[in-house]
Structures are given as structure tokens and as C-alpha cells.
Amino acid sequence: MNIPLAFRESAECLGVIEHSAAEHPTLTDRDIRQALCRPIWSDNRQDTVFNLVRPGESVCLVVSDHTRKTAASTVLPIILEGLARGGCSIRDMFFLVASGIHRSPSQAEINTILGEEVAGQFTERIFLHNADDDVGLVHVGTTRRGHKVRVNRRAMEADRLILLGAAGYHYHAGFGGGRKSLVPGLAARETIAYNHSLTLDPEADRIHPMVDLGILDGNPVSEEMLEGATMCEPDIIVNTVLSPSGDLVGVFSGDLDSSHRAACRMVEQVSRVDIDEQADIVFASSGSALNWVQSHKSLVNAHRAMKKGGIVILLAPCPEGLGDERFRYWVSRKNLPEIYSELRRSAEVLGQTALSSRIRGTDAILVTAMKKKDIADLGIRTAPTAEEAVTQALAEMRKKGVKRPTYRVMPEAGQTVPFVKRN
């Protein structure tokens, strides 16, 4: 990531925000097997994913869809091999893709999720979740907030339910993985919509203060997810932790909450970066993100490293534009009150992304290849080059009376999460 000369001449660098994944080696197959033999249970039992299933039992293996990298294709052959050694037949197993309300993955994407060999073994036994299929959904209970939870019937009717996912920072749920395989992954549309609605403060037009990266306890979105998922009584989960570059560095299995929290603790070791102070300008890159919906995560992370009144310069090429026409609808609403009002009537995850983009975008300058229509609908100012963006940012800082602003660099903003140290 090349730093424009104007920065070096006119600003003070506070440092590069980079992850510490080099401290965590990529796991070998032997490492994965050993990790799976050390499950984490709140009641200290010793069941593993290898011996929990009895021969002849039907097994539902839940995997994340194409929008989540989980390294399931690396872990699955080891799990299936272990189950086979225990006398279980793959004819009694099937896969269920937890796509929530995302589009269904293509066959090529399924091959990537499962690995071509596993996908070939399970031809006609790979099912895609449909959040709008009333016949394919079943009521499992009502949460303490009074909302009914409906989830995929196939998952509930299997003798054994195994969840595979990845733990990682999530800007609404605190962390991905764990309970998210069920709610929202296998939930009904109205269950998902209600969960998303909890991102908003019930008393003011703002994001709920406890809905944030790295927060599980006290986060209403996360708590509602866990409560609904617990009603489904999964037998075991297997959660991975990936480095920012996509390498598999951790595997955790066990019960829905305890093992997930252990995975989250490793996420904090891998992706969290503590900084002493925020900067006036954050110069960040969204890396290989193909569209704005994907690049938005980089803006969220970079914004955390920015002082109040500062500027984020985000290199976000976005060759596929905004990424979703439904997102365009939300982000092109007249103003923030209109987005809040519509979200309260009909919560939708792309509406939440649009809200976040509008809030944080007021402090951003994008260097992008998006078309004029996409830029206009997104409503975030742009610059043709990184150098021009820096020139604009420095000029704006001077107008605010900051003669020599500070700056930080985030070369992998989508995978690195800064936290300001508290005294």
C-alpha cells in the first residue's frame, strides 16, 4: 500500500494498524484432529464430533453460505473420516446451507464451501435454506422478548445437528459464528427481521449503544440470536478462526456458547489491534472486496481509528458496484430519519448496512472505480486518486485549524479491528 508523499510532508504518522496473525501458524490436518478431540463443554463432558453420532442416526451438517469464509472445506474431510471410522455412513448425513435471507449459492460456490470431493459425495443431499418456505419451517419457541422463533424443519427433524461456522468480528452481532448458524442462518424471514430490528435503540434514532464489534453480553442482537439458537438444541458446533489472510489458525468445538466464546477469544488475539490514540486521518484499503456491501466493513473498522471530526480515506475499487439493488434502495433514501423510520417498520440487514454507510460516510473520501450512478446513490464523496484524496483531507484539516494532522494506515482494513486503549 503506497503512502502518498503529501502525507509524509504535511502530517505525522502514528503507525500502521496491522494484524498479528503471523503469531498463529496455519493448522495442519493433525492439528485439526487434535483440536476436535479437545471439545469445550460447559458441563465438562467429553463427547467429540467423532463419537457423538451413533451409526444409523440421521445427521444434519449446517454450513455457512458463500458470503462467509470458514475453511469448512478443510475441516469437513477430517470430520467425515472420523464419523466413518465410528461406523457412521455418509448416506445418513446431509448438508444444509445456512443462507439466512441471502441469495442461494451457485453450484460452483457450493463446491468451494464444501470442497469439490465432499460436494461430489453428497450430490442430491445438499439442501439450501429458504427463509420464506412456510412448509419447511417449524416453530421452536418464544424468546423472553416475546418473539416467536421459526427455523428450518430439516434441521429440527434430524437425529443429530452439527453446526459448522467461523468466529469473527461482526458489527451487529459482536462476533459471527456459533448461534448465527441457526439464527439468522436457518431462521424464518420474520425471525431474522425481528433480530435485525434490535440493532436500533428503542428510544432514539441511533444504533443501540451495545450493538458493536466484540460485544456479546448486553448486546440485544447477540442475546436474541443465542436464545433462539439454544431452543434448537444443536448437538455440537465446530467453529474455525481464520487469519486476516484467510489461513485456518484455530478450531473449536463443543456446546453452542462455551466453545463459541473460546473461538471469539482467539479472534481477539488474531484480528484485534489496540491503539493508544485515534488519528485525524485514516488511510485505509478494502483490499479485494468486490463491491460496496463488502467494502463497508473496511469503513466500519477504519472509522474506529479516526478521531471525532477526522476523515477516513478509503481505497475501495468496488468493480461490482454497490453489490445489491436492495442496498441501493435503502442507501438512496432521502435522509437518515427516513431510513430509521423504514427500518423500524421493516428491519432488513441491507437497510442496516445502508444506515451505517450513511452515518460513517459523512467522514469519508472514497477512491473508487464505481460508476457515477452508484457513487451518487451511495452519497459518499470521492476523489479520482489517493493523492487527490489526501490533498482534500489535508486542506479540510487546515480549515479546522489542524496544521499538522496525525494519520494512521490500515492496509487490510476489512480484516483488522482497532480498539482504543482505555486508561
C-alpha positions as a printed Julia matrix, in Angstrom:
423×3 Matrix{Float64}:
   0.0     0.0     0.0
   1.75    3.15   -1.23
   1.55    6.15    1.08
   1.14    9.44   -0.82
   4.09   11.82   -0.46
   1.84   14.63    0.8
   1.26   12.67    3.99
   4.95   12.36    4.72
   5.5    16.05    4.14
   2.45   17.51    5.91
   1.27   15.02    8.54
   2.55   12.93   11.43
   2.26    9.16   11.15
   1.0     7.39   14.28
   1.69    3.99   12.78
   0.34    1.19   10.63
  -2.54   -0.85   12.03
  -1.76   -4.44   11.15
  -2.92   -7.79   12.46
  -0.82  -10.25   14.45
  -1.71  -13.4    12.51
   1.96  -14.25   12.0
   1.99  -15.34   15.64
  -0.61  -18.02   14.84
   0.58  -20.73   12.44
  -1.71  -22.33    9.87
  -3.13  -25.59   11.24
  -2.2   -28.95    9.74
  -4.65  -31.85    9.45
  -3.09  -33.33   12.58
  -3.62  -30.04   14.44
  -7.28  -30.02   13.38
  -7.86  -33.59   14.57
  -6.24  -32.83   17.9
  -8.34  -29.69   18.33
 -11.55  -31.6    17.56
 -10.59  -34.14   20.24
 -10.49  -31.34   22.85
 -14.09  -30.07   22.87
 -15.28  -27.32   25.2
 -18.47  -28.06   27.15
 -19.98  -26.05   29.97
 -20.71  -29.32   31.8
 -17.21  -30.74   31.17
 -18.39  -33.82   29.28
 -16.01  -35.38   26.79
 -18.16  -36.03   23.69
 -16.4   -35.13   20.45
 -17.76  -34.6    16.97
 -16.3   -38.04   16.16
 -18.11  -40.13   18.79
 -21.31  -38.16   19.38
 -23.2   -39.74   16.45
 -24.39  -43.34   16.64
 -24.46  -45.49   13.46
 -27.82  -45.21   11.72
 -28.72  -41.77   13.1
 -29.59  -39.05   10.6
 -27.13  -36.15   10.72
 -27.7   -32.57    9.57
 -24.42  -30.74    8.93
 -25.02  -26.99    8.75
 -22.52  -24.87    6.81
 -22.29  -21.15    6.12
 -23.08  -19.8     2.68
 -20.8   -18.18    0.11
 -20.74  -14.83    1.96
 -18.67  -16.29    4.83
 -15.19  -17.78    4.62
 -14.98  -20.63    7.15
 -12.41  -23.17    5.84
 -15.16  -25.81    6.12
 -13.69  -27.5     3.06
 -10.53  -28.15    5.09
 -12.23  -29.37    8.25
 -15.07  -31.44    6.75
 -12.99  -34.31    5.29
 -11.47  -34.85    8.74
 -14.88  -34.85   10.44
 -16.41  -37.2     7.87
 -13.44  -39.54    8.07
 -13.77  -39.68   11.86
 -17.51  -40.36   11.68
 -16.91  -43.15    9.15
 -14.37  -44.77   11.49
 -17.08  -44.8    14.14
 -19.36  -46.81   11.87
 -21.49  -43.94   10.53
 -22.47  -43.88    6.86
 -22.48  -40.72    4.78
 -25.8   -41.96    3.36
 -27.33  -40.96    6.7
 -25.89  -37.44    6.5
 -26.91  -34.33    4.6
 -25.78  -30.71    4.34
 -27.91  -27.65    4.94
 -26.59  -24.29    3.75
 -27.39  -21.55    6.28
 -28.03  -18.71    3.88
 -30.46  -16.7     6.02
 -32.06  -14.25    3.59
 -29.04  -14.12    1.25
 -29.37  -15.47   -2.26
 -28.76  -19.19   -2.66
 -25.19  -20.13   -3.58
 -24.45  -21.47   -7.05
 -23.15  -24.98   -7.6
 -19.66  -23.57   -8.09
 -19.96  -21.74   -4.76
 -21.2   -24.9    -3.05
 -18.15  -26.72   -4.39
 -15.98  -24.02   -2.82
 -17.82  -24.15    0.51
 -17.65  -27.93    0.89
 -14.71  -28.79   -1.33
 -15.33  -30.49   -4.67
 -14.75  -34.01   -3.34
 -17.21  -33.68   -0.46
 -19.75  -31.88   -2.65
 -19.5   -34.77   -5.13
 -20.08  -37.34   -2.37
 -23.25  -35.57   -1.25
 -24.95  -34.99   -4.6
 -28.71  -34.59   -4.02
 -28.12  -34.39   -0.26
 -27.17  -30.71   -0.15
 -30.14  -28.52    0.74
 -30.46  -24.74    0.62
 -32.35  -22.9     3.35
 -35.39  -20.9     2.27
 -36.45  -18.29    4.82
 -39.85  -17.9     3.11
 -40.84  -21.57    2.84
 -43.6   -21.89    5.46
 -43.86  -25.65    4.99
 -40.12  -26.01    5.5
 -40.1   -24.01    8.76
 -41.09  -25.04   12.28
 -41.77  -23.08   15.47
 -39.25  -23.9    18.24
 -40.2   -21.43   20.95
 -40.73  -17.83   22.03
 -37.92  -15.66   23.38
 -38.13  -13.6    26.56
 -38.72  -10.56   24.35
 -41.93  -12.25   23.19
 -40.85  -13.1    19.65
 -41.6   -16.48   18.07
 -38.62  -18.31   16.6
 -39.1   -20.41   13.47
 -36.27  -22.35   11.87
 -35.59  -24.91    9.16
 -37.66  -28.08    9.6
 -34.99  -30.41    8.13
 -32.52  -29.33   10.78
 -35.0   -29.94   13.6
 -36.09  -33.36   12.33
 -32.57  -34.8    12.06
 -31.38  -37.05   14.89
 -28.18  -35.04   15.19
 -27.5   -31.39   14.45
 -23.9   -30.27   13.86
 -23.12  -26.6    13.16
 -20.02  -25.52   11.28
 -19.07  -21.86   11.06
 -16.38  -19.29   11.67
 -15.97  -16.86   14.54
 -15.01  -13.34   13.55
 -15.86   -9.76   14.43
 -19.36   -8.69   13.37
 -20.56   -5.11   13.56
 -24.05   -6.03   14.8
 -23.75   -9.44   16.44
 -20.43   -8.68   18.15
 -18.96  -11.84   16.71
 -20.0   -14.15   13.9
 -20.17  -17.91   14.28
 -21.82  -20.02   16.96
 -25.52  -19.22   17.22
 -25.54  -17.37   13.9
 -25.61  -20.7    12.04
 -29.2   -21.08   13.28
 -30.39  -17.52   13.85
 -30.26  -15.95   11.34
 -28.69  -18.74    9.22
 -31.63  -21.19    9.25
 -34.37  -18.87   10.51
 -37.62  -17.62    9.01
 -37.61  -14.18    7.43
 -39.71  -12.66   10.21
 -37.4   -14.14   12.86
 -34.41  -12.63   11.08
 -36.17   -9.28   10.63
 -37.01   -9.05   14.31
 -33.44   -9.87   15.27
 -32.1    -7.18   12.95
 -34.58   -4.67   14.4
 -32.78   -4.94   17.75
 -29.82   -3.04   16.31
 -31.8     0.18   16.79
 -32.11    1.97   20.1
 -35.8     1.67   21.06
 -35.93    5.24   22.35
 -33.83    7.27   19.91
 -32.79    7.33   16.25
 -29.4     5.77   16.73
 -27.73    2.36   16.8
 -28.18    0.68   20.17
 -25.01    1.53   22.16
 -24.35   -2.14   22.98
 -24.62   -3.27   19.36
 -20.99   -3.18   18.34
 -17.95   -5.2    17.36
 -16.71   -7.57   20.03
 -19.74   -7.29   22.36
 -21.77  -10.41   23.21
 -23.16   -9.76   26.7
 -25.62   -6.91   26.81
 -25.88   -6.84   23.03
 -29.61   -7.41   22.3
 -28.91   -8.73   18.8
 -26.46  -11.35   20.06
 -28.56  -12.28   23.07
 -31.68  -12.83   20.96
 -29.67  -14.93   18.49
 -28.31  -17.13   21.26
 -31.68  -17.56   22.93
 -33.33  -18.61   19.68
 -30.48  -20.9    18.66
 -30.45  -22.6    22.07
 -34.08  -23.61   21.51
 -32.89  -25.67   18.52
 -30.66  -27.79   20.79
 -27.71  -28.38   18.44
 -25.63  -31.38   19.44
 -22.25  -29.78   18.81
 -20.68  -26.86   16.97
 -17.36  -26.65   15.15
 -16.12  -23.09   14.76
 -12.98  -22.05   12.96
 -10.86  -18.93   13.29
  -9.18  -17.56   10.17
  -6.3   -15.16    9.9
  -6.96  -11.9     8.0
  -5.26  -13.53    5.01
  -7.69  -16.47    5.17
  -5.47  -19.14    6.74
  -7.01  -21.56    9.22
  -5.43  -20.81   12.6
  -7.96  -22.15   15.12
 -10.61  -24.87   15.51
 -13.01  -25.05   18.47
 -15.83  -27.5    19.12
 -18.31  -28.18   21.89
 -21.51  -26.55   23.08
 -23.22  -23.61   21.42
 -21.98  -20.89   23.76
 -18.83  -22.01   25.59
 -16.89  -23.2    22.55
 -18.01  -20.18   20.53
 -16.72  -17.82   23.22
 -13.39  -19.66   23.19
 -13.19  -19.11   19.43
 -14.05  -15.43   19.94
 -11.19  -15.06   22.38
  -8.82  -16.28   19.68
 -10.38  -13.85   17.19
  -9.36  -11.06   19.55
  -5.79  -12.36   19.54
  -5.7   -12.57   15.74
  -7.71   -9.6    14.46
  -7.78   -7.08   17.29
  -5.21   -4.28   17.34
  -5.03   -1.99   20.37
  -4.01    1.59   19.65
  -3.04    4.38   22.06
  -4.87    7.12   20.22
  -7.03    7.8    17.2
  -5.78    9.82   14.24
  -7.07   12.84   12.37
  -6.88   10.93    9.09
  -7.07    7.18    8.5
  -5.72    5.96    5.15
  -7.27    2.53    4.56
  -7.78   -0.11    1.9
 -10.69   -2.5     1.45
  -8.36   -4.94   -0.33
 -10.04   -7.42   -2.67
 -13.63   -6.6    -1.72
 -15.65   -6.66   -4.92
 -18.46   -4.26   -4.05
 -19.54   -1.65   -1.55
 -21.59   -4.02    0.64
 -18.34   -5.96    1.19
 -16.17   -2.81    1.44
 -18.44   -1.29    4.09
 -16.73   -3.47    6.72
 -13.47   -1.65    5.97
 -15.14    1.71    6.55
 -16.53    0.5     9.89
 -13.09   -0.65   11.05
 -11.23    2.41    9.77
 -13.78    4.7    11.42
 -12.81    3.19   14.78
  -9.26    4.52   14.35
 -10.43    8.05   13.47
 -10.72   10.99   15.85
 -14.06   12.73   16.11
 -14.09   15.3    13.32
 -11.49   13.36   11.34
 -11.51   11.8     7.89
 -11.26    8.27    6.53
  -9.69    7.91    3.09
 -10.8     4.51    1.82
  -9.36    2.85   -1.26
 -12.4     0.83   -2.37
 -12.34   -0.03   -6.09
 -15.67   -1.93   -5.94
 -15.56   -3.33   -9.52
 -19.04   -4.83   -8.99
 -20.55   -1.54   -7.84
 -22.81   -1.35   -4.8
 -23.3    -5.11   -4.75
 -27.08   -5.34   -4.28
 -30.05   -3.46   -5.69
 -31.87   -3.78   -2.41
 -28.97   -1.96   -0.74
 -29.35    0.78   -3.38
 -32.98    1.22   -2.35
 -32.04    1.73    1.29
 -28.97    3.92    0.87
 -30.73    6.26   -1.57
 -33.49    7.16    0.93
 -33.92   10.91    1.38
 -32.3    11.21    4.82
 -31.38    9.31    7.98
 -34.76    9.81    9.7
 -36.43    8.14    6.71
 -34.07    5.13    6.95
 -34.68    4.85   10.7
 -38.43    5.07   10.18
 -38.48    2.38    7.49
 -36.18    0.1     9.48
 -38.5     0.3    12.46
 -41.38   -0.78   10.23
 -39.45   -3.46    8.32
 -35.99   -4.38    9.59
 -33.6    -5.6     6.93
 -29.87   -6.28    7.11
 -29.1    -4.3     3.95
 -31.0    -1.41    5.47
 -28.72   -1.64    8.49
 -25.68   -1.61    6.19
 -27.09    1.43    4.4
 -27.68    3.2     7.71
 -24.11    2.52    8.8
 -22.78    3.67    5.42
 -24.69    6.94    5.61
 -23.61    7.63    9.21
 -19.92    6.87    8.72
 -19.76    8.06    5.11
 -20.07   11.7     6.12
 -16.48   11.45    7.38
 -15.09    9.59    4.36
 -13.47   10.16    0.98
 -13.58    7.18   -1.39
 -11.11    6.37   -4.11
 -13.22    4.04   -6.22
 -13.96    2.71   -9.68
 -17.71    2.65   -9.13
 -20.0     4.12  -11.77
 -21.39    7.64  -11.31
 -24.88    6.28  -10.55
 -23.54    4.06   -7.75
 -21.48    6.92   -6.28
 -24.45    9.27   -6.42
 -26.76    6.78   -4.68
 -24.15    5.91   -2.05
 -23.74    9.59   -1.24
 -20.11    9.46   -0.13
 -17.71   11.97   -1.67
 -14.94   10.62   -3.88
 -11.55   11.57   -5.26
 -10.04   10.31   -8.53
  -6.75    9.25   -6.92
  -5.31    8.55   -3.49
  -3.07   11.61   -3.87
  -6.05   13.87   -4.56
  -7.93   12.38   -1.6
  -5.0    13.17    0.67
  -4.81   16.72   -0.7
  -8.53   17.2     0.04
  -8.19   15.74    3.54
  -5.2    17.9     4.45
  -6.95   21.02    3.19
 -10.01   20.19    5.25
  -7.87   19.67    8.35
  -6.25   23.08    7.82
  -9.69   24.7     7.65
 -10.41   23.14   11.04
  -7.22   24.65   12.42
  -5.17   21.43   12.41
  -1.88   22.49   10.81
  -0.09   19.16   11.08
  -2.66   16.36   11.38
  -1.9    12.85   12.53
  -2.64    9.83   10.35
  -2.75    6.06   10.53
  -2.54    3.47    7.78
  -4.72    0.36    7.53
  -3.61   -1.82    4.58
  -6.14   -4.58    5.42
  -8.98   -2.6     6.96
 -11.59   -5.27    6.33
  -9.73   -7.82    8.43
  -8.19   -5.66   11.15
 -10.2    -4.17   14.0
  -8.68   -1.33   16.07
  -9.62   -0.74   19.7
  -8.55    2.36   21.58
  -6.82    1.56   24.86
  -8.69    2.94   27.87
  -6.73    4.48   30.75
